[in-house]
Amino acid sequence: MNLPYTMTPEMVADAAGMFRPKVLYPYHQGETDTAKLLALMKDEKDIDVRIRKMK
């Protein structure tokens, strides 16, 4: 979710709002704060946001 190669959390949330997936499983997030994406998606009850903890 980092530019220039991937999307920001805001871009991911906007895309999810348009495509309405049942499951949103972002990857390649690197050092991005995924809490921001979770906060942006908190009201989207029909989209299951799954974020894997990085080691």
N, CA and C atoms as an extended XYZ file, in Angstrom:
165
Properties=species:S:1:pos:R:3:atomname:S:1:resname:S:1:resid:I:1 pbc="F F F"
N         0.807       -1.185        0.000 N   MET     1
C         0.000        0.000        0.000 CA  MET     1
C         0.859        1.262        0.000 C   MET     1
N         2.061        1.174       -0.475 N   ASN     2
C         2.950        2.332       -0.531 CA  ASN     2
C         3.185        2.758       -1.969 C   ASN     2
N         3.174        4.057       -2.189 N   LEU     3
C         3.490        4.589       -3.510 CA  LEU     3
C         4.978        4.507       -3.755 C   LEU     3
N         5.489        4.453       -4.927 N   PRO     4
C         4.760        4.562       -6.186 CA  PRO     4
C         4.311        3.227       -6.741 C   PRO     4
N         4.623        2.129       -6.108 N   TYR     5
C         4.370        0.811       -6.696 CA  TYR     5
C         3.002        0.250       -6.358 C   TYR     5
N         2.455        0.630       -5.251 N   THR     6
C         1.170        0.089       -4.817 CA  THR     6
C         0.295        1.217       -4.276 C   THR     6
N        -0.856        0.869       -3.714 N   MET     7
C        -1.830        1.870       -3.283 CA  MET     7
C        -1.630        2.314       -1.837 C   MET     7
N        -2.062        3.544       -1.559 N   THR     8
C        -2.108        4.047       -0.187 CA  THR     8
C        -3.338        3.435        0.490 C   THR     8
N        -3.434        3.494        1.825 N   PRO     9
C        -4.641        2.993        2.490 CA  PRO     9
C        -5.914        3.674        1.974 C   PRO     9
N        -5.835        4.958        1.682 N   GLU    10
C        -7.001        5.671        1.153 CA  GLU    10
C        -7.410        5.132       -0.216 C   GLU    10
N        -6.434        4.842       -1.055 N   MET    11
C        -6.725        4.285       -2.383 CA  MET    11
C        -7.347        2.895       -2.264 C   MET    11
N        -6.842        2.101       -1.342 N   VAL    12
C        -7.385        0.754       -1.127 CA  VAL    12
C        -8.839        0.851       -0.671 C   VAL    12
N        -9.115        1.725        0.285 N   ALA    13
C       -10.479        1.888        0.792 CA  ALA    13
C       -11.419        2.361       -0.317 C   ALA    13
N       -10.969        3.303       -1.140 N   ASP    14
C       -11.791        3.778       -2.262 CA  ASP    14
C       -12.077        2.651       -3.255 C   ASP    14
N       -11.056        1.883       -3.598 N   ALA    15
C       -11.230        0.771       -4.541 CA  ALA    15
C       -12.173       -0.280       -3.965 C   ALA    15
N       -12.014       -0.588       -2.691 N   ALA    16
C       -12.894       -1.575       -2.052 CA  ALA    16
C       -14.338       -1.086       -2.061 C   ALA    16
N       -14.531        0.206       -1.866 N   GLY    17
C       -15.877        0.769       -1.909 CA  GLY    17
C       -16.513        0.658       -3.281 C   GLY    17
N       -15.703        0.701       -4.322 N   MET    18
C       -16.219        0.583       -5.692 CA  MET    18
C       -16.464       -0.871       -6.091 C   MET    18
N       -15.518       -1.756       -5.732 N   PHE    19
C       -15.605       -3.153       -6.166 CA  PHE    19
C       -16.420       -4.027       -5.231 C   PHE    19
N       -16.545       -3.605       -3.968 N   ARG    20
C       -17.349       -4.310       -2.957 CA  ARG    20
C       -16.984       -5.794       -2.835 C   ARG    20
N       -15.709       -6.128       -2.576 N   PRO    21
C       -15.356       -7.541       -2.412 CA  PRO    21
C       -15.932       -8.080       -1.106 C   PRO    21
N       -16.141       -9.383       -1.041 N   LYS    22
C       -16.577       -9.990        0.220 CA  LYS    22
C       -15.422      -10.029        1.208 C   LYS    22
N       -14.209      -10.274        0.680 N   VAL    23
C       -13.002      -10.328        1.502 CA  VAL    23
C       -11.963       -9.393        0.894 C   VAL    23
N       -11.375       -8.555        1.730 N   LEU    24
C       -10.282       -7.671        1.317 CA  LEU    24
C        -9.039       -8.128        2.066 C   LEU    24
N        -8.063       -8.628        1.317 N   TYR    25
C        -6.844       -9.171        1.916 CA  TYR    25
C        -5.637       -8.468        1.301 C   TYR    25
N        -5.288       -7.286        1.832 N   PRO    26
C        -4.157       -6.557        1.260 CA  PRO    26
C        -2.831       -7.254        1.553 C   PRO    26
N        -1.932       -7.175        0.610 N   TYR    27
C        -0.590       -7.724        0.812 CA  TYR    27
C         0.401       -6.774        0.164 C   TYR    27
N         1.662       -7.030        0.369 N   HIS    28
C         2.734       -6.129       -0.078 CA  HIS    28
C         2.641       -4.779        0.628 C   HIS    28
N         2.169       -4.781        1.877 N   GLN    29
C         2.011       -3.511        2.570 CA  GLN    29
C         3.306       -2.979        3.163 C   GLN    29
N         4.342       -3.800        3.249 N   GLY    30
C         5.638       -3.330        3.742 CA  GLY    30
C         5.537       -2.701        5.113 C   GLY    30
N         5.978       -1.457        5.225 N   GLU    31
C         5.973       -0.734        6.499 CA  GLU    31
C         4.734        0.139        6.692 C   GLU    31
N         3.763        0.022        5.801 N   THR    32
C         2.555        0.839        5.899 CA  THR    32
C         1.792        0.513        7.172 C   THR    32
N         1.255        1.538        7.803 N   ASP    33
C         0.436        1.359        9.001 CA  ASP    33
C        -0.937        0.843        8.571 C   ASP    33
N        -1.158       -0.452        8.741 N   THR    34
C        -2.419       -1.058        8.305 CA  THR    34
C        -3.591       -0.637        9.187 C   THR    34
N        -3.309       -0.069       10.355 N   ALA    35
C        -4.383        0.419       11.223 CA  ALA    35
C        -5.181        1.521       10.520 C   ALA    35
N        -4.522        2.282        9.670 N   LYS    36
C        -5.215        3.344        8.929 CA  LYS    36
C        -6.251        2.748        7.979 C   LYS    36
N        -5.881        1.666        7.291 N   LEU    37
C        -6.838        1.002        6.405 CA  LEU    37
C        -8.001        0.435        7.209 C   LEU    37
N        -7.703       -0.196        8.332 N   LEU    38
C        -8.770       -0.744        9.172 CA  LEU    38
C        -9.721        0.359        9.638 C   LEU    38
N        -9.171        1.517        9.992 N   ALA    39
C       -10.008        2.639       10.419 CA  ALA    39
C       -10.888        3.134        9.272 C   ALA    39
N       -10.326        3.201        8.075 N   LEU    40
C       -11.091        3.652        6.912 CA  LEU    40
C       -12.197        2.667        6.543 C   LEU    40
N       -11.992        1.385        6.839 N   MET    41
C       -12.940        0.340        6.446 CA  MET    41
C       -13.897       -0.063        7.566 C   MET    41
N       -13.808        0.568        8.726 N   LYS    42
C       -14.568        0.115        9.898 CA  LYS    42
C       -16.084        0.116        9.694 C   LYS    42
N       -16.602        0.988        8.863 N   ASP    43
C       -18.047        1.057        8.633 CA  ASP    43
C       -18.528        0.165        7.493 C   ASP    43
N       -17.609       -0.492        6.821 N   GLU    44
C       -17.958       -1.393        5.710 CA  GLU    44
C       -18.247       -2.787        6.272 C   GLU    44
N       -19.450       -2.984        6.745 N   LYS    45
C       -19.813       -4.239        7.426 CA  LYS    45
C       -19.857       -5.440        6.484 C   LYS    45
N       -20.052       -5.214        5.181 N   ASP    46
C       -20.150       -6.323        4.225 CA  ASP    46
C       -18.804       -6.736        3.645 C   ASP    46
N       -17.723       -6.045        4.046 N   ILE    47
C       -16.388       -6.373        3.549 CA  ILE    47
C       -15.538       -6.862        4.713 C   ILE    47
N       -15.094       -8.102        4.621 N   ASP    48
C       -14.246       -8.712        5.648 CA  ASP    48
C       -12.790       -8.345        5.351 C   ASP    48
N       -12.219       -7.447        6.157 N   VAL    49
C       -10.836       -7.010        5.955 CA  VAL    49
C        -9.927       -7.929        6.761 C   VAL    49
N        -9.014       -8.587        6.073 N   ARG    50
C        -8.087       -9.522        6.721 CA  ARG    50
C        -6.658       -9.042        6.499 C   ARG    50
N        -5.966       -8.773        7.585 N   ILE    51
C        -4.580       -8.317        7.497 CA  ILE    51
C        -3.705       -9.294        8.266 C   ILE    51
N        -2.755       -9.848        7.571 N   ARG    52
C        -1.839      -10.815        8.176 CA  ARG    52
C        -0.733      -10.074        8.914 C   ARG    52
N        -0.440      -10.526       10.119 N   LYS    53
C         0.659       -9.950       10.895 CA  LYS    53
C         1.976      -10.321       10.235 C   LYS    53
N         2.812       -9.328       10.017 N   MET    54
C         4.121       -9.566        9.414 CA  MET    54
C         5.125       -9.887       10.513 C   MET    54
N         6.047      -10.784       10.209 N   LYS    55
C         7.051      -11.186       11.200 CA  LYS    55
C         8.228      -10.261       11.168 C   LYS    55
